[in-house]
Amino acid sequence: MRLALVTDAWSPQVNGVVTTLVELLQGVTARGHAVEVIEPSTFRRFACPGYREIELAWRPGAEMARRLDALRPDAVHIATEGPLGWAARRYCLRRGWAFTTAFHTRFPDILARALYCPTGWGYAAFRRFHRPSTGVLGPTDGMLAILRNYGFARLRPWTHGVDLGLFAPVAGADLGLPRPVFLYVGRLSYEKNLDDFLRLELPGSKVVCGVGLLAGSLQSRYPAVHWRGVVARAELPAIYSAADAFVLPSRSETFGLVMLEAMACGTPVAAYPEAGPLDVVGPHGEGGVLDADLRAAALGALQVPREQARARALRFDWSAVCDQFLGHLVPARGGHGFADDAGSLAPSAGGPSQATATPR
């Protein structure tokens, strides 16, 4: 099978969407399928307003059409709702091609808070984007329920996973800071609601890894916090393992991959009982503590056995995630579905015998 994977989020961006798609690319190609990643790096680009570290494609319609004409993929998956996503959507509709989409980020909630407008307006725009999709993939039951409530149709469950080989407990890991250590890893941006964590009165130390628009402001307001900036992915397991609790103050997660990485390293999570944490940490707090009082959650997470947090993460294996994704794909130009059995796909007739991945 030849798959066109269209995404506005790709390296060098550092976020959960990129991590998920890179892991997906590796899993799909390992199963013998060819994947063409159409991403912003070879288009003319502009800085995303409010997130200048993110570059988006500028007027990509003609180039998108050229690439899809040349590729003639067996299936098309549009991962994001940015300029490339809209360009691929327009092309597929013009050609009469079927495609799938995914809902990775709760931008309508973020825009509502930033622009002081009704949340429903943003969801109406996103509903329009996803309406022609043969399957809108959502990562959690909670997120699918939210989308269903806003009138989205053809919703499909597609959970995410974690690299359990990389993210595992690191014996003896220590940051050399007073304990307990409360950790956050992720973007320093408005939707992450970091003030809720940083202003908490907690014993020990707070450590933040990540960069973003609010870095300077947060560092000046919270000088006692240990700011680590961007950390190489290979170094993250030791940092997670050295923490006593991972705190996620966001109320707008669709999934929250960093929670899963922390739990895989044995670090319990503290978060609000919202969509995302409810599905990842578990409604009964198997991987940590969920509480409307974030301080109570952070202190409670210290009592969760590390092996219990790790056990929760072991349920999110990438092999099953890839099979679930492949089972949702549809032929772009009609015909019968790809699935041979239980959602696994065979490489298309005449397609490459070796797995190929071409980020472009």
C-alpha atoms as one frame of an Amber mdcrd trajectory, in Angstrom:
protein
   0.000   0.000   0.000   1.148   3.540  -0.776  -0.017   5.954   1.924   0.086
   9.748   1.690   0.417  11.133   5.232  -0.279  14.872   5.212   0.720  16.850
   8.290   1.433  20.464   9.220   3.269  19.212  12.333   6.669  17.638  11.715
  10.303  17.823  12.751  11.965  20.076  13.917   8.785  20.832  15.883   8.817
  19.119  19.278   5.358  18.126  20.436   3.139  15.118  21.002   1.646  15.221
  17.504   5.063  14.970  15.866   6.152  12.198  18.233   2.975  10.235  17.515
   3.315  10.585  13.736   7.006   9.644  13.720   6.238   6.501  15.741   3.332
   5.752  13.409   5.574   6.165  10.349   8.062   3.674  11.751   5.358   1.161
  12.610   3.572   1.391   9.262   6.750   1.104   7.183   7.890  -1.849   9.311
   4.737  -3.625   8.125   5.816  -3.314   4.502   3.914  -0.213   3.404   5.305
   2.821   1.583   4.593   6.161   3.236   5.044   9.595   1.648   5.045  12.246
   4.378   3.939  15.608   2.989   5.047  18.180   5.565   6.034  21.861   5.600
   9.835  21.765   5.175   9.932  21.905   1.361   7.140  24.460   0.941   7.374
  28.215   1.287   6.645  28.850   4.958   5.527  31.458   7.451   5.635  31.558
  11.250   2.440  30.447  12.953   0.880  33.422  14.781   1.402  32.994  18.511
   3.776  30.048  17.986   6.678  31.487  16.025   8.742  28.308  16.480   6.183
  26.510  14.282   6.454  27.106  10.518   3.449  26.476   8.268   3.245  26.066
   4.501   2.299  29.214   2.563  -0.326  28.731  -0.197   0.552  25.058  -0.776
  -2.360  24.135  -3.065  -0.537  23.855  -6.406   2.428  21.959  -4.971   0.123
  19.656  -3.005  -1.751  18.803  -6.198   1.512  18.114  -8.035   2.731  15.730
  -5.353  -0.514  13.832  -4.999  -0.883  13.613  -8.792   2.593  12.086  -9.005
   2.125   9.765  -6.049  -1.395   8.487  -6.750  -1.543   6.934  -3.281  -3.718
   3.993  -2.364  -4.820   5.832   0.787  -4.671   9.394   2.109  -4.580  10.362
   5.775  -4.755  14.045   6.742  -3.356  14.407  10.238  -3.792  18.140  10.898
  -6.129  21.013  10.093  -3.457  23.505   8.948  -2.654  24.824   5.462  -1.376
  21.461   4.198  -4.399  19.689   5.655  -6.822  22.068   3.926  -4.893  21.819
   0.640  -5.005  18.009   0.700  -8.702  18.101   1.621  -9.511  20.381  -1.331
  -7.533  18.188  -3.703  -9.235  14.984  -2.555 -12.695  16.512  -2.827 -11.944
  17.840  -6.311 -10.708  14.425  -7.444 -13.412  12.471  -5.644 -10.838  10.688
  -3.473 -11.720   9.274  -0.060  -9.519  10.143   2.909  -9.308   9.853   6.684
  -8.505  12.599   9.182  -7.466  12.815  12.828  -8.226  15.159  15.706  -4.936
  15.644  17.561  -5.225  19.059  19.220  -8.082  20.913  20.881  -7.485  24.129
  18.962 -11.135  25.257  19.331 -10.712  25.353  23.114  -7.368  27.135  22.805
  -8.761  29.733  20.383 -11.805  30.324  22.574  -9.590  31.250  25.524  -7.191
  33.324  23.421  -9.842  35.263  21.468 -12.613  35.310  24.095 -15.095  33.778
  21.669 -17.578  30.912  22.111 -15.934  27.501  22.001 -18.655  26.278  19.650
 -17.465  28.609  16.890 -14.101  26.855  16.673 -15.667  23.413  16.775 -18.058
  24.436  13.981 -15.077  25.352  11.770 -13.280  22.115  12.604 -16.484  20.132
  12.033 -16.586  21.603   8.529 -12.987  20.510   7.940 -13.646  16.929   9.042
 -17.145  16.523   7.566 -16.030  14.873   4.254 -13.671  12.453   6.036 -14.589
   8.773   5.889 -13.258   8.428   9.434 -12.289  11.027  12.045  -9.722   9.384
  14.322  -9.737  10.431  17.980  -7.300   9.240  20.650  -9.519   8.809  23.721
 -13.093   7.975  24.654 -13.345  11.338  26.388 -12.254  13.234  23.286 -14.601
  11.256  21.050 -17.468  12.102  23.416 -16.621  15.817  23.180 -16.527  15.674
  19.376 -19.780  13.739  19.268 -21.377  16.399  21.438 -20.319  19.041  18.908
 -21.883  17.145  16.020 -18.878  15.369  14.495 -19.743  12.223  12.545 -17.937
   9.033  11.501 -15.750   9.081  14.611 -13.225   6.280  14.971 -11.191   5.312
  18.072  -7.428   5.460  17.568  -5.443   5.437  20.768  -1.770   6.384  20.900
   1.198   4.529  22.285   4.624   4.922  23.824   8.029   3.542  22.906   8.349
   1.083  25.792  11.904   0.231  24.767  13.088   3.822  25.170  10.826   4.920
  28.006  11.604   2.594  30.878  12.779   3.109  34.463  16.420   4.209  34.721
  17.977   2.834  37.887  19.695   5.394  40.089  18.526   8.406  38.087  18.940
  11.583  40.138  18.731  15.274  39.284  20.681  16.307  42.382  17.797  18.431
  43.680  15.901  18.441  46.993  13.146  15.857  46.921  10.402  15.287  46.131
  10.888  16.401  42.512   7.778  17.509  40.620   8.331  17.522  36.846   6.662
  19.033  33.788   7.762  18.304  30.203   6.178  20.046  27.222   5.536  23.346
  25.469   5.574  26.564  27.484   2.414  27.988  25.963  -0.940  29.346  27.061
  -2.971  26.176  26.574  -0.718  24.223  28.940  -2.026  26.264  31.900   1.390
  26.160  33.569   0.636  28.790  36.194  -1.639  26.278  37.929   1.408  24.084
  38.552   4.127  26.671  39.056   2.304  28.652  41.756   1.513  25.586  43.874
   3.119  25.436  47.295   4.874  22.079  47.184   7.811  20.595  49.085  11.073
  19.796  47.310  11.748  21.011  43.768   9.931  21.849  40.560  11.592  21.052
  37.215  10.355  22.215  33.801  11.702  20.878  30.489  10.598  22.620  27.301
  10.484  25.897  25.409   7.797  28.108  24.003   6.292  31.548  23.743   5.937
  31.981  27.508   9.448  30.858  28.474  10.797  34.313  29.357   7.705  35.411
  31.238   7.430  32.213  33.270  11.114  32.124  34.153  11.012  35.704  35.436
   7.893  35.072  37.533   9.030  31.712  38.949  12.803  31.974  39.519  12.822
  29.120  42.056  11.784  26.623  39.377  14.578  24.653  37.689  14.311  25.407
  33.963  15.970  22.798  31.729  14.940  23.998  28.249  14.796  21.488  25.404
  16.039  18.032  26.370  17.179  15.445  23.827  14.662  12.619  23.541  17.272
  10.034  24.544  17.830  11.907  27.827  14.170  12.080  28.810  13.871   8.599
  30.397  16.488   9.473  33.008  14.764  12.783  33.782  11.345  11.136  34.069
  12.844   8.411  36.252  14.498  10.951  38.551  11.192  12.715  39.234   8.838
  11.682  42.029   5.701  12.928  40.258   4.848  14.301  36.838   2.397  17.220
  36.895   0.250  18.094  33.875  -1.843  21.222  34.562  -3.423  21.418  31.103
  -7.198  21.215  30.743  -7.175  20.924  26.941  -5.324  17.698  26.135  -6.620
  15.336  23.492  -4.284  12.623  24.776  -1.209  13.857  26.666   1.660  11.681
  25.442   4.096  13.056  28.031   1.965  11.490  30.779   2.404   8.106  29.131
   6.178   8.605  28.803   6.414   9.496  32.501   4.362   6.480  33.598   6.429
   4.176  31.379   9.452   5.330  33.408   7.597   4.572  36.633   6.703   8.164
  37.490   3.097   8.689  38.662   1.084  11.520  37.102  -0.880  14.324  38.781
  -3.502  16.017  36.607  -7.021  17.347  36.464  -9.837  14.813  35.831 -10.335
  15.902  32.210 -10.478  14.158  28.846  -6.961  12.931  28.130  -5.795  12.266
  31.699  -8.959  10.280  32.436  -8.128   7.888  29.594  -4.333   7.828  29.928
  -3.913   7.816  33.711  -7.138   5.872  34.131 -10.455   6.891  35.690  -9.462
   5.221  38.956  -5.963   6.696  39.002  -4.019   3.557  38.133  -1.156   5.659
  36.756  -1.366   8.531  39.218  -3.894  10.826  40.851  -6.573  12.975  39.193
  -8.137  15.697  41.290  -9.798  19.089  40.749  -7.313  20.260  43.426  -4.001
  20.010  41.551  -1.946  20.341  44.735  -3.802  17.409  46.274  -3.191  15.432
  43.090   0.541  16.236  43.135   0.960  15.219  46.757  -1.217  12.158  46.280
   0.844  11.008  43.292   3.821  10.625  45.630   1.997   7.708  47.254   1.339
   5.808  43.997   3.743   2.846  43.606   6.095   3.375  40.669   5.532  -0.168
  39.424   1.786   0.573  39.284   2.367   3.609  37.054   4.618   1.522  34.784
   2.000  -1.242  34.582  -0.587   1.278  33.365   1.747   2.436  30.571   2.337
  -1.133  29.403  -1.240  -1.186  28.095  -0.321   1.349  25.390   1.788  -0.755
  23.039   2.582   0.766  19.633   2.065  -2.466  17.700  -1.658  -2.497  18.461
  -1.858   1.261  17.808  -0.440   0.842  14.280  -2.799  -2.033  13.498  -5.760
   0.039  14.679  -4.697   2.957  12.452  -4.256   0.767   9.378  -7.669  -0.772
   9.942  -9.296   2.659   9.632  -7.760   3.546   6.247  -9.902   3.454   3.096
  -8.984   3.187  -0.613  -8.569   6.677  -2.002 -10.099   5.888  -5.365 -12.830
   3.433  -4.441 -12.886  -0.332  -4.371 -12.990  -2.730  -1.495 -11.334  -2.073
   1.843  -7.738  -2.973   2.517  -8.253  -5.070   5.626  -7.247  -8.721   5.382
  -8.116  -9.545   8.961  -8.493  -7.721  12.254  -7.449  -4.459  10.632  -4.077
  -5.525   9.231  -3.306  -4.443   5.673  -1.419  -6.114   2.900   0.925  -4.067
   0.688  -0.871  -3.006  -2.481  -0.465  -5.058  -5.638   2.443  -3.755  -7.607
   3.561  -1.664  -4.640   7.065  -1.691  -3.184   8.205  -4.890  -1.551  10.395
  -2.960   0.845   9.114  -0.439   3.362   9.922   3.102   2.332   9.410   6.399
   4.068  10.005   9.655   2.268   9.545  12.744   4.424   9.047  15.637   1.987
